[in-house]
Amino acid sequence: MPGQPFIPTLATPHPLQRKPIHDPATFLHELAHAIHARLGDVKPGQDPHHETFAELTACTLAAIYDLDYTANAWRCISAYNKDPLRAIAATTDDVARIVQSITTLHGEPCQTINPSATSPNP
């Protein structure tokens, strides 16, 4: 619907593949792009800064859900940047701002979800 924000879901087709996103890491990556676009700070095409931002945001959000996405994020960021550490450093403020906006609901912080902390011991 025009004027409504685009919020991807796990059933949202991937923009390039036109099939549903079933991988949580891809979902979080695309969610980061959608929020970044909503802020109006996105260039067309695959920009190294935007891809770094999306990967680092996805990695951070995955950690909130107790998922380890660091190796994949590092591979992707390294593929887009000659100096991945510098690229990460250049996006950390934006990532922190976006992660805070995602994890804050109506002005109240959401609790971190850590399934291993709530699982009964075997």
C-alpha positions in Angstrom: 0.0 0.0 0.0 1.5 3.4 -0.9 2.8 5.3 2.0 3.2 2.2 4.1 6.7 1.2 5.3 8.2 -1.8 3.7 8.9 -4.4 6.4 10.3 -7.7 5.0 9.2 -11.0 6.5 10.5 -14.5 6.2 8.0 -14.9 3.3 9.1 -11.7 1.5 10.8 -12.6 -1.9 14.5 -11.8 -2.0 14.9 -8.7 -4.3 17.3 -10.5 -6.6 16.0 -14.1 -6.4 12.2 -13.5 -6.2 11.8 -16.4 -3.8 11.0 -16.3 -0.1 13.7 -15.6 2.4 14.0 -18.6 4.7 17.4 -17.9 6.1 17.4 -15.7 9.2 20.7 -14.1 8.4 19.4 -13.0 4.9 16.2 -11.8 6.5 18.1 -9.6 9.0 20.4 -8.3 6.2 17.4 -7.3 4.1 15.6 -5.8 7.1 18.7 -3.6 7.7 18.5 -2.5 4.0 14.8 -1.7 4.4 15.3 0.4 7.5 18.3 2.1 5.9 16.2 2.9 2.9 13.4 4.2 5.1 15.9 6.7 6.5 16.6 7.9 2.9 20.3 7.2 3.0 20.6 4.5 0.3 22.3 4.6 -3.1 21.1 2.4 -5.9 23.0 -0.8 -6.5 25.3 -2.7 -4.2 27.3 0.0 -2.4 30.2 -1.4 -0.2 29.2 0.9 2.7 25.5 -0.2 2.5 26.4 -3.9 2.3 28.8 -3.5 5.2 26.1 -1.7 7.2 23.5 -4.5 6.4 25.9 -7.3 7.2 27.1 -5.8 10.5 23.5 -5.0 11.5 22.4 -8.5 10.6 25.3 -9.9 12.6 24.4 -7.7 15.7 20.7 -8.6 15.5 21.5 -12.3 15.1 23.6 -12.1 18.3 20.6 -10.8 20.2 18.8 -14.0 19.2 21.9 -16.0 20.3 22.8 -16.8 16.6 26.5 -16.7 15.5 26.6 -15.0 12.1 30.1 -13.5 12.5 32.0 -15.7 10.0 29.5 -15.2 7.2 29.4 -11.4 8.0 33.2 -11.2 7.9 33.4 -13.0 4.5 30.8 -10.7 3.0 32.3 -7.5 4.4 35.8 -8.6 3.3 34.5 -9.3 -0.2 33.2 -5.7 -0.5 36.0 -3.9 1.2 39.8 -3.8 0.8 40.1 -2.9 4.5 37.2 -4.6 6.3 38.1 -3.4 9.8 38.0 0.3 8.6 34.7 -0.4 6.8 33.2 -1.8 10.0 34.5 1.1 12.0 32.9 3.5 9.6 29.5 1.9 10.0 29.3 1.2 13.7 27.4 4.5 14.6 24.8 3.8 12.0 24.5 0.2 13.0 24.1 1.1 16.7 21.4 3.6 15.9 19.4 1.1 13.7 19.8 -1.8 16.2 18.6 0.5 19.0 15.6 1.5 16.9 14.8 -2.2 16.1 15.2 -3.4 19.7 13.2 -0.5 21.2 9.4 -0.9 21.2 7.3 2.2 21.9 10.2 3.8 23.7 10.8 0.7 25.9 13.9 -1.6 25.4 13.0 -5.1 24.4 14.6 -7.9 26.4 17.4 -9.8 24.8 16.2 -13.2 23.6 18.7 -15.9 24.5 17.1 -19.3 24.0 19.9 -21.1 25.7 19.3 -19.1 28.9 15.6 -20.1 29.0 16.0 -23.8 27.9 15.6 -26.4 30.6 18.8 -28.3 31.4 19.0 -31.8 29.9 
